[in-house]
Amino acid sequence: MIGPGLGACASAIDQDPLVVCEDIRSHPDWAGVREILLTTDLRACWSHPIRGRSGRVLGTFAIYHRESRQPAPREREIIASAADLAAVVLDYFQAQVALGHAEERERLLLVSTTEGVLGVDHLGVATFVNPAAARMLGYLPEELTGTVIHDRIHRPTVGHVDSRAAENHPLAHCPLVAPALDGRARHGLRETLYRRDGSAVPVELWSNPVLIDGQLAGAAVTFRDISERLEQEQRIHFLAFHDALTGLPNRNLLRESLDRELARLRRHDTPFALYLLDLDHFKDVNDSLGHPAGDELLQVVAERLRAQLRAEDSVARMGGDEFAIIQSYSAGADAVERLAGRLVDALARPIPWPRDPDRGQSGRRHGEHPPGCRHPDGPGGRRPLRGQGSGTQPLCPVSTGHGPRPGARTGDRRQPLPGHRQR
């Protein structure tokens, strides 16, 4: 409790600067505690407030006597000096406590954060490694602390799956250490760090110089694993240039491939071939067997087309049942005709639907003919693509009998490829 009537120290806190009680038994500042006082042999009390650097009262310094008396001038000076010294000690103690609390908060932040945090000196030696950084890299914090961090986690060793040689990564160019050498911060860099097992982890990295008394003393590095972000970016990029159902390139990527082939043609006179095809009666498949059958048909068609191409060739889905194929470095009309024949033959094979869950293939009974393929009893050797009864039906997207050319829609007036033999 603070205030008049509660003793000299309580009054010293509430007043300025030195409270002198020559006889505490009769002094009004002690009226509130007189009953307690009468049980002691104390008679005089001199109390001085202890004020910190901010002017706030931190406590009091008091001297008690067993006889009633006033302090001499020299005693007043001693009391004031003692109070000032106590203020220095208390200020320091409180600063240390506050510093300890701040360091504990910082430690908790560094330990709890999910981002990796490193401290390095100007030699590249790790002075601090938080648990998140060590965990991302497959180490314990103490295994990295005190080591040259560049050699441990940033520079691939000779013979590593990363083709870059270790000597191409000097310490001075390491973004983890460079700010400690040149004083320039590095922000938002995409780097590759290496785990204990040698696997690579892509990270986004920030590295800032650390100054002590105006001198470079090291660098503080933070980084985060961006593997998932890169996977999402790659996924978005893939969807922008590929068909989601078949995984084939879409119109956008086909256009880029065509531009590249045309540029090669202009520069080097290198020919290429462009094939456009669609599926007969594809709508009948969706209408009679349902869209899952149509989706599977398109996926199987895509697989079969891709299987007929070389690595340098490409096939794209234009949309619906339309496909385009680019044959790079075409070796003339004969090569074009041979590939066209292989494509037609690949698509002429029946496609079982639905798949037999036990055998992984169609349960078609002997003697059934693929709808849409040549049938001896059908008009012109063709029947439309449609399911028959409740049995399992193979699908055949391209005609193999007489009538419209393979791969063309019924009624298509375009001419077959030159030299193409009807089967």
C-alpha positions as CSV (number, residue, x, y, z in Angstrom):
1,M,0.0,0.0,0.0
2,I,1.2,3.5,-0.9
3,G,0.3,6.8,0.6
4,P,0.4,9.1,3.7
5,G,-0.1,7.5,7.1
6,L,1.4,4.1,6.0
7,G,5.0,4.8,6.9
8,A,8.0,6.8,5.6
9,C,8.6,4.6,2.6
10,A,5.0,4.8,1.5
11,S,5.2,8.6,1.8
12,A,8.5,8.7,0.0
13,I,7.0,7.0,-3.0
14,D,4.1,9.4,-3.0
15,Q,6.2,12.5,-2.3
16,D,9.5,14.2,-3.1
17,P,12.4,13.4,-2.5
18,L,13.5,12.5,1.1
19,V,11.0,11.8,3.9
20,V,12.4,12.3,7.4
21,C,10.5,11.0,10.4
22,E,12.5,12.0,13.5
23,D,10.1,10.2,15.8
24,I,8.0,7.6,14.0
25,R,5.9,6.9,17.1
26,S,4.4,10.4,16.9
27,H,4.9,11.2,13.2
28,P,1.6,11.4,11.3
29,D,3.0,9.3,8.4
30,W,3.0,6.3,10.7
31,A,-0.5,6.8,12.1
32,G,-1.9,3.9,10.1
33,V,0.6,1.4,11.4
34,R,1.3,2.7,14.9
35,E,0.1,-0.4,16.7
36,I,2.6,-2.5,14.9
37,L,5.3,0.1,15.4
38,L,4.8,0.0,19.2
39,T,5.9,-3.6,19.3
40,T,9.4,-2.6,18.0
41,D,12.2,-0.4,19.5
42,L,12.5,1.7,16.3
43,R,12.4,5.5,16.7
44,A,13.5,7.3,13.5
45,C,13.2,6.6,9.7
46,W,14.7,8.4,6.7
47,S,13.3,7.2,3.3
48,H,14.4,8.2,-0.2
49,P,12.5,7.3,-3.4
50,I,14.4,5.2,-6.0
51,R,13.7,6.6,-9.5
52,G,14.7,4.8,-12.7
53,R,16.0,6.4,-15.9
54,S,12.4,7.0,-17.0
55,G,11.6,8.9,-13.8
56,R,9.3,6.1,-12.6
57,V,9.6,5.2,-8.9
58,L,11.1,1.7,-8.6
59,G,11.1,1.6,-4.8
60,T,12.5,3.3,-1.8
61,F,15.8,3.3,0.2
62,A,15.3,3.7,4.0
63,I,17.4,3.9,7.1
64,Y,16.0,3.2,10.6
65,H,17.4,4.3,14.0
66,R,16.6,3.2,17.6
67,E,16.8,6.8,18.7
68,S,15.0,9.9,17.5
69,R,17.1,12.2,15.3
70,Q,17.5,14.1,12.1
71,P,20.0,13.1,9.3
72,A,23.1,15.2,9.0
73,P,23.9,16.8,5.6
74,R,26.5,14.2,4.9
75,E,24.0,11.5,5.7
76,R,21.5,13.0,3.4
77,E,24.1,12.8,0.5
78,I,24.8,9.2,1.4
79,I,21.1,8.3,1.3
80,A,20.6,10.1,-2.1
81,S,23.7,8.3,-3.5
82,A,22.5,5.0,-2.3
83,A,19.1,5.5,-3.8
84,D,20.7,6.4,-7.2
85,L,22.9,3.3,-7.1
86,A,19.9,1.2,-6.3
87,A,18.1,2.8,-9.3
88,V,21.0,1.7,-11.6
89,V,20.9,-1.8,-10.3
90,L,17.1,-2.1,-10.6
91,D,17.2,-0.6,-14.1
92,Y,19.8,-3.1,-15.1
93,F,17.9,-6.0,-13.5
94,Q,14.6,-5.0,-15.2
95,A,16.4,-4.6,-18.6
96,Q,17.9,-8.1,-18.2
97,V,14.5,-9.5,-17.4
98,A,12.9,-7.7,-20.4
99,L,15.8,-8.9,-22.6
100,G,15.3,-12.5,-21.4
101,H,11.6,-12.3,-22.1
102,A,12.3,-10.9,-25.6
103,E,14.9,-13.6,-26.3
104,E,12.4,-16.2,-25.2
105,R,9.7,-14.8,-27.5
106,E,12.2,-14.7,-30.4
107,R,13.3,-18.3,-29.6
108,L,9.7,-19.5,-29.5
109,L,9.0,-17.8,-32.8
110,L,12.1,-19.3,-34.5
111,V,11.4,-22.7,-33.1
112,S,7.6,-22.6,-33.9
113,T,7.8,-21.1,-37.4
114,T,7.4,-23.5,-40.3
115,E,10.0,-21.5,-42.4
116,G,13.6,-22.5,-42.2
117,V,15.9,-19.9,-40.5
118,L,19.7,-19.9,-40.6
119,G,22.3,-17.6,-39.2
120,V,25.8,-17.6,-40.9
121,D,29.0,-15.7,-40.2
122,H,31.2,-14.1,-42.9
123,L,33.0,-17.5,-43.3
124,G,29.8,-19.2,-44.1
125,V,29.7,-21.1,-40.8
126,A,26.2,-21.7,-39.5
127,T,25.7,-20.0,-36.1
128,F,22.0,-20.9,-35.7
129,V,19.7,-23.4,-37.3
130,N,16.0,-23.6,-36.4
131,P,14.2,-27.0,-36.2
132,A,12.1,-26.2,-39.4
133,A,15.3,-25.7,-41.4
134,A,16.9,-28.9,-40.1
135,R,13.8,-30.9,-40.6
136,M,13.4,-29.8,-44.2
137,L,17.0,-30.8,-44.9
138,G,16.9,-34.1,-43.0
139,Y,19.3,-33.1,-40.2
140,L,19.3,-32.2,-36.5
141,P,20.0,-28.5,-35.8
142,E,23.2,-29.4,-34.0
143,E,24.5,-31.3,-37.0
144,L,24.4,-28.2,-39.1
145,T,25.4,-25.6,-36.5
146,G,29.2,-24.9,-36.7
147,T,29.6,-26.3,-40.2
148,V,30.1,-24.5,-43.5
149,I,26.5,-24.4,-44.6
150,H,27.2,-23.9,-48.3
151,D,29.1,-27.2,-48.5
152,R,26.5,-29.0,-46.6
153,I,23.2,-28.0,-48.2
154,H,23.8,-25.7,-51.2
155,R,26.6,-27.1,-53.3
156,P,25.9,-30.5,-54.9
157,T,28.7,-32.9,-54.5
158,V,30.6,-34.2,-57.5
159,G,28.7,-37.1,-59.1
160,H,25.4,-35.9,-57.7
161,V,22.3,-36.4,-59.8
162,D,22.4,-32.6,-60.4
163,S,24.7,-32.3,-63.3
164,R,26.3,-29.1,-62.1
165,A,29.8,-29.6,-60.7
166,A,30.6,-28.6,-57.2
167,E,33.4,-26.2,-58.3
168,N,30.8,-24.1,-60.1
169,H,29.3,-23.1,-56.8
170,P,32.0,-21.0,-55.0
171,L,31.2,-19.7,-51.5
172,A,31.3,-16.1,-52.6
173,H,28.4,-16.6,-55.0
174,C,26.3,-18.5,-52.5
175,P,23.2,-16.4,-51.7
176,L,23.2,-17.8,-48.1
177,V,26.6,-16.3,-47.4
178,A,27.0,-13.4,-50.0
179,P,25.1,-10.8,-47.9
180,A,27.7,-11.3,-45.1
181,L,30.4,-10.5,-47.6
182,D,29.0,-7.6,-49.7
183,G,26.2,-6.3,-47.5
184,R,23.5,-6.6,-50.1
185,A,20.3,-8.4,-49.3
186,R,18.9,-11.1,-51.5
187,H,15.1,-11.4,-51.6
188,G,12.7,-14.0,-53.1
189,L,15.4,-16.1,-54.8
190,R,14.5,-19.5,-56.1
191,E,17.3,-21.9,-55.1
192,T,17.9,-25.6,-54.8
193,L,19.1,-27.0,-51.5
194,Y,20.1,-30.5,-50.8
195,R,19.0,-32.9,-48.1
196,R,21.1,-35.3,-46.2
197,D,20.2,-38.1,-48.5
198,G,21.2,-36.0,-51.6
199,S,17.7,-35.3,-52.8
200,A,17.0,-31.8,-54.0
201,V,14.4,-29.4,-52.4
202,P,13.4,-26.3,-54.3
203,V,13.1,-23.2,-51.9
204,E,12.3,-19.6,-52.0
205,L,15.0,-17.8,-50.1
206,W,15.6,-14.4,-48.4
207,S,19.1,-13.5,-47.1
208,N,19.9,-10.2,-45.2
209,P,23.2,-8.9,-43.9
210,V,23.6,-8.7,-40.1
211,L,25.4,-5.6,-38.8
212,I,27.0,-5.3,-35.3
213,D,28.3,-1.8,-34.5
214,G,28.1,-0.9,-38.1
215,Q,30.3,-3.8,-39.2
216,L,29.2,-6.8,-41.3
217,A,29.0,-9.8,-38.9
218,G,27.0,-12.4,-40.9
219,A,23.7,-13.0,-42.6
220,A,20.2,-14.1,-41.5
221,V,18.6,-16.5,-44.0
222,T,15.0,-17.6,-44.2
223,F,13.6,-20.1,-46.7
224,R,10.5,-22.1,-47.4
225,D,10.0,-25.3,-49.4
226,I,8.1,-24.5,-52.6
227,S,7.8,-28.1,-53.9
228,E,4.0,-28.1,-53.7
229,R,3.8,-24.6,-55.3
230,L,5.9,-25.7,-58.2
231,E,3.8,-28.8,-58.7
232,Q,0.7,-26.7,-58.8
233,E,2.4,-24.3,-61.3
234,Q,3.4,-27.2,-63.5
235,R,-0.1,-28.6,-63.2
236,I,-1.7,-25.3,-64.2
237,H,0.8,-25.0,-67.1
238,F,0.0,-28.6,-68.2
239,L,-3.8,-27.9,-68.2
240,A,-3.3,-24.7,-70.2
241,F,-1.6,-26.7,-73.0
242,H,-3.0,-30.2,-72.7
243,D,-6.4,-31.9,-72.9
244,A,-7.6,-32.9,-69.4
245,L,-9.3,-36.2,-70.6
246,T,-6.6,-37.7,-72.8
247,G,-3.5,-35.9,-71.7
248,L,-2.7,-35.0,-75.3
249,P,-1.6,-31.5,-76.3
250,N,-4.5,-29.1,-77.0
251,R,-5.0,-26.5,-79.7
252,N,-2.6,-24.0,-78.0
253,L,0.3,-26.5,-77.9
254,L,-0.5,-27.7,-81.4
255,R,-0.3,-24.1,-82.6
256,E,3.2,-23.7,-81.1
257,S,4.3,-27.0,-82.7
258,L,3.0,-25.8,-86.1
259,D,4.9,-22.5,-85.7
260,R,8.0,-24.4,-84.9
261,E,7.7,-26.7,-87.9
262,L,6.9,-23.8,-90.2
263,A,10.0,-21.9,-89.0
264,R,12.1,-25.0,-89.5
265,L,10.7,-25.4,-93.0
266,R,11.5,-21.8,-93.9
267,R,15.0,-21.9,-92.5
268,H,16.1,-25.4,-93.5
269,D,13.6,-26.5,-96.1
270,T,12.7,-29.4,-93.7
271,P,9.3,-30.9,-94.7
272,F,6.7,-32.1,-92.2
273,A,3.2,-33.6,-92.5
274,L,0.0,-32.6,-90.8
275,Y,-2.8,-35.2,-90.4
276,L,-6.4,-34.3,-89.4
277,L,-8.8,-37.1,-88.4
278,D,-12.1,-37.5,-86.6
279,L,-14.2,-40.5,-85.5
280,D,-17.2,-41.9,-87.4
281,H,-20.5,-42.0,-85.4
282,F,-18.9,-40.8,-82.2
283,K,-22.2,-39.2,-81.1
284,D,-23.9,-42.6,-81.4
285,V,-21.5,-43.9,-78.8
286,N,-22.4,-41.2,-76.3
287,D,-26.1,-41.5,-77.0
288,S,-26.3,-45.3,-76.8
289,L,-23.6,-46.3,-74.3
290,G,-23.2,-43.1,-72.3
291,H,-20.5,-40.5,-71.9
292,P,-18.2,-42.8,-69.9
293,A,-18.0,-45.0,-73.0
294,G,-17.3,-42.0,-75.1
295,D,-14.6,-40.8,-72.7
296,E,-12.9,-44.2,-72.7
297,L,-13.1,-44.4,-76.4
298,L,-11.3,-41.1,-76.7
299,Q,-8.6,-42.2,-74.2
300,V,-8.0,-45.4,-76.1
301,V,-7.8,-43.6,-79.4
302,A,-5.3,-41.2,-77.9
303,E,-3.1,-44.1,-76.7
304,R,-3.3,-45.9,-80.0
305,L,-2.4,-42.8,-82.0
306,R,0.5,-42.0,-79.6
307,A,1.8,-45.5,-80.0
308,Q,2.3,-45.1,-83.7
309,L,4.4,-42.0,-83.5
310,R,8.1,-41.3,-83.1
311,A,9.4,-39.2,-80.2
312,E,9.8,-36.2,-82.5
313,D,6.2,-36.5,-83.8
314,S,3.2,-35.1,-81.8
315,V,-0.6,-35.7,-81.6
316,A,-3.1,-33.2,-80.3
317,R,-6.8,-33.4,-79.5
318,M,-8.5,-30.5,-81.2
319,G,-11.8,-31.0,-79.4
320,G,-14.7,-33.5,-79.5
321,D,-13.6,-36.4,-81.6
322,E,-11.1,-34.4,-83.7
323,F,-7.3,-35.1,-83.6
324,A,-4.3,-33.6,-85.3
325,I,-0.9,-35.2,-85.9
326,I,2.4,-33.6,-86.9
327,Q,5.0,-35.8,-88.5
328,S,8.3,-34.0,-88.2
329,Y,11.1,-34.5,-90.7
330,S,8.7,-36.2,-93.1
331,A,10.6,-38.3,-95.6
332,G,8.2,-37.8,-98.5
333,A,4.8,-39.1,-99.7
334,D,5.6,-42.7,-99.0
335,A,6.4,-42.1,-95.3
336,V,3.2,-40.1,-95.0
337,E,1.1,-42.9,-96.6
338,R,2.8,-45.5,-94.3
339,L,2.0,-43.5,-91.2
340,A,-1.6,-42.9,-92.4
341,G,-2.0,-46.6,-92.9
342,R,-0.7,-47.5,-89.5
343,L,-3.0,-44.9,-87.9
344,V,-6.1,-46.4,-89.6
345,D,-5.1,-49.9,-88.8
346,A,-4.5,-49.0,-85.1
347,L,-8.0,-47.4,-84.9
348,A,-9.7,-50.2,-86.7
349,R,-9.1,-52.7,-83.9
350,P,-12.2,-53.2,-81.7
351,I,-12.3,-51.5,-78.4
352,P,-14.0,-53.6,-75.7
353,W,-16.7,-51.9,-73.5
354,P,-17.3,-52.3,-70.7
355,R,-14.1,-53.8,-69.3
356,D,-14.5,-57.2,-67.7
357,P,-13.5,-56.5,-64.0
358,D,-12.2,-60.1,-63.6
359,R,-10.3,-60.5,-66.9
360,G,-9.5,-56.8,-67.7
361,Q,-11.0,-57.2,-71.2
362,S,-14.3,-57.5,-73.0
363,G,-16.7,-60.3,-72.4
364,R,-17.9,-60.2,-76.0
365,R,-19.4,-63.5,-77.2
366,H,-17.9,-65.4,-80.1
367,G,-19.4,-64.2,-83.4
368,E,-20.3,-60.6,-82.4
369,H,-19.0,-58.0,-84.8
370,P,-17.8,-54.6,-83.7
371,P,-20.5,-51.9,-84.3
372,G,-19.3,-49.4,-86.8
373,C,-17.0,-52.0,-88.5
374,R,-17.5,-54.1,-91.5
375,H,-20.4,-56.6,-91.0
376,P,-21.4,-59.1,-93.7
377,D,-25.1,-58.5,-93.1
378,G,-25.1,-54.7,-92.9
379,P,-25.8,-52.4,-95.8
380,G,-22.6,-51.4,-97.5
381,G,-20.7,-53.4,-94.9
382,R,-21.3,-50.8,-92.1
383,R,-23.4,-50.5,-89.0
384,P,-23.6,-47.5,-86.7
385,L,-21.9,-47.4,-83.4
386,R,-24.5,-48.4,-80.9
387,G,-25.0,-50.9,-78.1
388,Q,-26.9,-54.1,-78.9
389,G,-29.1,-55.5,-76.2
390,S,-27.6,-55.9,-72.8
391,G,-24.4,-57.7,-73.9
392,T,-20.9,-56.2,-73.8
393,Q,-20.1,-54.5,-77.1
394,P,-16.7,-53.7,-78.5
395,L,-16.4,-50.3,-80.1
396,C,-14.7,-49.6,-83.4
397,P,-14.2,-46.0,-84.3
398,V,-13.0,-46.3,-87.9
399,S,-14.7,-48.1,-90.8
400,T,-12.8,-51.0,-92.3
401,G,-15.2,-51.9,-95.1
402,H,-16.2,-50.3,-98.3
403,G,-17.9,-46.9,-98.3
404,P,-16.4,-43.7,-96.8
405,R,-12.7,-43.7,-96.4
406,P,-11.2,-44.7,-93.1
407,G,-11.4,-42.0,-90.5
408,A,-13.9,-39.8,-92.4
409,R,-17.4,-39.0,-91.4
410,T,-20.3,-40.4,-93.4
411,G,-21.0,-38.1,-96.3
412,D,-17.6,-36.6,-96.2
413,R,-16.7,-35.4,-99.7
414,R,-13.0,-35.1,-99.2
415,Q,-10.9,-37.4,-101.2
416,P,-8.8,-40.2,-99.7
417,L,-5.0,-39.7,-99.3
418,P,-3.3,-40.2,-102.7
419,G,-2.4,-43.8,-103.1
420,H,-4.3,-44.9,-100.1
421,R,-5.6,-48.4,-100.5
422,Q,-9.1,-49.2,-99.3
423,R,-9.3,-52.4,-97.2
